[in-house]
Amino acid sequence: MTRLQKSMALLGASVFVVSLLLLGQKIGINASTSIEPVVFWLEDDSAPLMRGDYVFFPLQHPELMQGQEMVLIKRIACLPLETVTRDRGSWTCNGLEIGQDRNFDPPRLQLPLVLQPGEFFLVGDHNQSFDSRIFGPVAHEKIFAHSRHWL
C-alpha cells in the first residue's frame, strides 16, 4: 500500500468515526467467528428486543477463558414464554428450526424448555457456537446492548 493509499484509508476511517460521534451512534465490534456480522449499530435502549436481534451480554462459564467473565454477542432465537425443543439433532423454537446439535456436545438442557418471562434463548450463526444450547437461557437484565443493523 502506498503512502497516499494509507493516508486516504486513515482519512476515510477518521471521517467514519467522527460522523458516528457527531450522530450520536454507538457501534459494537465482533472479534469472534461464532456470528457473521463484524460491526453493529447499537439500538436505543428503549427499543424492545426482537427475534433476530444480536445482543451483547457478559458470561462467566467454566468452559470459557478459564472461567473468566467475557462479553458474548449472540442472536435471539427464542423469546420469553416460547418453547425450545430438540428432535433428532435439530433444535426448534415453537416448531421453527433454530440450529443443529453441536458435533462435540451432548445436549445439557432439560428439554422441552419453556422460557420464563424475561428469558431469551440465544444462538450463534454456526452450529459449533458456544451459545444457549450449552449455557441455557439469558436473562434480560444481563443484556446491555442490542443491534438489528450491521455492516
N, C-alpha and C positions, 0 to 999 in steps of 0.2 A: 504494500500500500504506500503510495507516495505521500509526501508531506502535505500536499494540498488535499488529498483524499482524507487523510487523518484529520486535518483541520475542519473540513466540511462535515465529517461524521461527528466530531466533537460539537460543532456549532448546531447541527441538527438535534443531537441529544440534549444539548443545553436548552434550545428553544422548546423542545418537548417537555422537559422538566419544569421550566419556568411557566409554560402555559398551564400545566397541571396545577401548579401552586396558585396562579392567578385565578383559575377557575374554581379553586377550592376542591378539586378532585383528589381522592385518595386512591393509591394503587397498591395492589398486593402482588408479590412475585413468587412463583413456584420454582423450587430447585429440585423437585422430586420427579421421578418418572411414573408415579402412580396415577397421575392425571395428565391430560393433554395440554390444556392452556398453560401459558407461561406467565403472562401479565394480566392481572384482573383489575377492572374498575370496581371499586367497592361501593356498595349501595348505601343510601341513607339508613341510619339505624332504625328509623320508624317503618321502613318497608317490611311487609310481612315475609317470612321465609316460605319459599315455594319449592315443590318438587323440581329438581334440575338445577337449583341454585348451588353454587360452590360455597362452602362455609369454612371458616378458619377457627380453630379451637386448640387449646392445649391438651396434651395427653401424656400421662405418665404410665408406662406399661413395662413390665419386666422384660419383654421381648424387643423393646425399642431402646437403642442408645444406652444399654446397661441400666435401664430403669430411670434414666433422667427424663425430665419433662421436655417435650418438644412441641412445636406448633405443627399441626397437620392441616391439609386442605383436602376436603372430600366433597363429593356431590350428594345432595339429598335424594335418596331413592324412595324412602317411605316417610310419611307424615304421621303426626300423633293420631292414635286410635286406628291406624291401619294395621294389617296383619302380615307378618313375614313368615313365609314357609319355604320348605326345601323338598324337592321331589326328584329323585334320581340325578342328583348333582346340580339341578337348576334351582336357583333362589328366586322367589317371587314376592311381590308386594301386592296384596289384593288381587292375585291372579296374573299380574303383569311381570314378565321376567326382568330381573334387575342384575343378574350375574350368574356365573357358574362357580362350582367348587374351586377352591384353590388347590393346586396339584399336590401340595405337600402337607395339608392340614385336614384332619377330620373336623366336622362341624363341632363347635364348642358351645353353642347356644341351645337352650331348651326350646324346641320348636313344636308347634307354631308359637310365634311370639306376637302378642298384641301390644303395640306401643302405647305407653301411658301418655296422658296429656303432657305436652312439653318435651316429649322424646322424639328423636329423629334417627332413622337408620341410614347410615352414610356409606357410600361405596366409592372406590377408585374407578378409573377408566379402563383398567385391565384386570383380569381375573386373579392375578397374583398380588394385588394390592393388599396392604395391611389396613383393614377397614372394619366396619361394624360386624362383619362376618366373624371376626376374631374378638374385638373388644366390646361388642354389644352396642346398644343404642347410646346416643349422646344427648344430654340434657340441654335444653335451650339456653340455660344460664351459662353454659360453658362456651357457647358460640359468641365470639367477639366481633366478627365481621362476616359479610357475605357478599356475593357477586353474582350477577346474571350476565354480565358482559365481559368479554376478554379479548385480548389481541392475539 
